Amino acid sequence: MILSGPEIHAEVMAGRIHIDDYDPERIEPNSYGFRLAEDILWYEQDVIDCFEPPKAEHVKMGPEGMVLEPGRFYLGGTMEAMGSPNYAATLYACRSASTLGIWIQFSAPLGHSGAVFPWTLEMKVAHPVRVYPGMMIGKLAFWAMQGEAVGYHGKYTGSRSAVASRLSLDQHHGAN
């Protein structure tokens, strides 16, 4: 079951959900609103080889923001480290950002129990859009789990900002 906004607040206050810089004003009926961090990455090469770590360009936006361009895939991050050892979470764009043609999540919206760090956002835009660090960009919903909680200990553990793909760590050359 999805947690209500008041239940998210209660669980944050009880220490069972972690949200950096928690602000009760960002509680929504079934989620918590989060902000865009200053770190933005994009891949430099025209062809990415899944067996090799991708080469990523990294910039820190200033207060003037940054124009995201169509046709480029960006990785952004959340200002807040968020998660819980007691709940799974899912990430969504806020309607205000999505109706500007900003997509922040394509294929990896699930946060496993125990995964508590800033989330990496998979970003594309429909037309040029200027974004700013600290702007509201999405929401995180929390879900009760059935069965014993198993903590996340994957390759993104310890992330501090947007992270390029680490798929190459899973790949093995040669067929078996």
C-alpha positions in Angstrom: 0.0 0.0 0.0 1.1 3.5 -0.7 1.7 5.8 2.3 -0.4 8.9 2.7 1.3 12.3 3.1 0.5 12.4 6.8 2.0 8.9 7.2 5.1 9.9 5.4 5.5 12.8 7.8 4.9 10.5 10.8 7.5 8.0 9.5 10.1 10.8 8.9 9.5 12.1 12.4 9.9 8.5 13.8 13.2 8.1 11.9 11.8 5.2 9.7 12.0 7.4 6.5 15.1 9.5 5.7 14.8 12.8 3.8 17.6 15.3 3.9 16.5 18.9 4.6 13.0 17.6 5.3 10.3 20.3 4.9 6.7 19.4 5.9 5.5 22.0 3.4 6.6 19.6 0.6 4.3 16.7 1.8 1.6 15.9 -0.8 -1.4 13.6 -0.4 0.7 10.5 -1.3 4.2 11.7 -1.8 7.0 14.1 -0.9 8.2 16.8 -3.3 11.9 17.0 -4.1 14.2 19.5 -5.7 16.7 19.4 -8.6 20.4 19.4 -7.5 23.0 21.6 -9.1 24.9 18.6 -10.7 24.0 17.8 -14.4 25.8 15.1 -16.5 25.5 14.0 -20.1 27.4 11.4 -22.1 30.1 12.7 -24.4 30.5 9.9 -27.0 28.2 9.3 -29.9 28.1 5.5 -29.3 28.1 4.1 -25.8 29.6 0.7 -25.3 27.9 -1.2 -22.5 31.1 -3.1 -21.8 32.9 0.2 -21.0 32.2 2.9 -18.4 30.6 5.8 -20.3 32.4 9.2 -20.5 30.3 11.8 -18.9 30.5 15.6 -19.0 29.7 17.1 -15.6 28.6 20.6 -14.8 27.4 22.4 -11.7 24.6 24.8 -12.4 24.8 28.2 -10.9 21.9 30.3 -9.8 21.3 31.3 -13.5 20.3 27.7 -14.2 21.0 25.8 -17.4 19.1 25.3 -20.7 18.5 21.7 -21.4 18.3 20.9 -25.1 16.1 18.4 -27.0 18.0 15.5 -28.5 20.4 15.1 -25.5 19.9 12.8 -22.5 20.9 14.3 -19.2 21.4 12.9 -15.7 20.4 15.2 -12.9 20.1 14.5 -9.2 17.8 15.3 -6.3 19.0 17.8 -3.7 17.7 15.4 -1.0 19.1 12.0 -0.1 15.9 10.0 0.4 14.8 6.5 1.2 14.1 4.0 4.0 15.1 0.6 5.3 11.4 0.0 6.0 9.8 1.0 2.7 10.3 0.8 -1.0 9.9 4.1 -2.9 9.0 5.2 -6.4 10.0 8.4 -8.2 7.8 10.6 -10.4 8.0 14.0 -12.1 5.8 16.7 -10.7 3.0 17.7 -13.0 4.3 21.3 -13.3 7.6 20.1 -14.7 6.1 17.4 -16.9 3.7 19.9 -18.5 6.7 22.0 -19.5 8.0 19.0 -21.5 10.6 17.9 -18.9 10.8 14.1 -18.4 12.8 13.1 -15.3 12.3 9.3 -15.2 12.2 6.8 -18.0 12.9 3.3 -16.7 14.3 3.1 -13.2 11.7 4.6 -10.8 12.0 2.0 -8.0 14.1 2.7 -4.9 14.7 -0.5 -3.0 14.4 -0.7 0.8 17.7 0.4 2.3 18.7 2.6 -0.6 19.1 6.1 0.9 21.0 8.6 -1.2 20.3 11.4 -3.7 18.4 9.9 -6.7 19.7 10.1 -10.2 17.2 11.6 -12.6 16.9 10.4 -16.3 16.1 13.7 -18.0 15.0 14.8 -21.5 13.1 17.8 -22.7 10.6 18.3 -25.5 12.0 21.8 -26.3 14.7 24.0 -24.8 13.9 24.6 -21.1 15.9 26.5 -18.5 16.1 24.6 -15.2 17.5 25.8 -11.9 19.1 24.2 -8.9 16.6 24.0 -6.1 13.5 24.0 -8.3 10.8 21.5 -7.5 11.0 18.8 -10.1 9.4 15.6 -8.7 7.9 13.6 -6.0 8.7 10.4 -4.1 6.1 7.9 -3.0 6.7 5.3 -0.3 5.2 1.8 -0.3 4.8 -0.7 2.5 6.4 -4.1 1.7 5.0 -7.5 2.3 7.5 -9.9 3.9 10.9 -9.2 5.5 12.7 -6.1 4.3 16.0 -6.8 2.5 18.4 -3.8 2.4 19.9 -2.5 -0.9 23.6 -3.1 -1.2 24.1 -2.4 -5.0 26.7 -0.6 -7.1 25.1 2.8 -6.5 25.4 2.6 -2.7 27.1 5.7 -1.3 26.1 7.9 -4.2 26.3 11.6 -3.4 24.9 13.1 -6.6 23.9 12.2 -10.1 25.7 9.0 -11.2 26.5 7.8 -14.7 25.6 4.3 -15.6 27.6 1.5 -13.9 26.2 -1.2 -16.2 29.7 -2.0 -17.4 30.4 -3.4 -13.9 27.8 -6.2 -14.7 29.0 -7.0 -18.2 31.2 -9.9 -19.1 32.9 -10.2 -22.5 32.2 -13.5 -24.1 29.1 -15.7 -24.2 28.4 -18.4 -21.7 
